Amino acid sequence: MLMIDSGSVELVGLLGIEIKQDGDQWFLIWGSNIQEGVCGFGDTPAQAVKAFSIAFFEERILLPETP
């Protein structure tokens, strides 16, 4: 059984991200598309949340500059 920490679940809730299903894969995306955003995919919702959390903290996220 895969365990995800509460911080990962809280991160997803804080960002307002919905877990979605495409075929037999579950995914989360933060951003306008897969190429520019942060994504997590998995065979289960829990795997997708864990993959998203890892990607979120490991990737360099470029935020738009504000004037």
C-alpha angles and dihedrals in degrees: 000000000000115000122203123195121244090243091066092051091046091050091054091048093046091053091045094235121163123215109234136185128226112182107310095339129089119210147176125201130188109193138033097293144355095265096053102027138065114262141184126193132185148151089252134030089251092054090049092051092048092048090048093050092051092048092047094055097037101045124078104242116208110209120198114264116247120219 
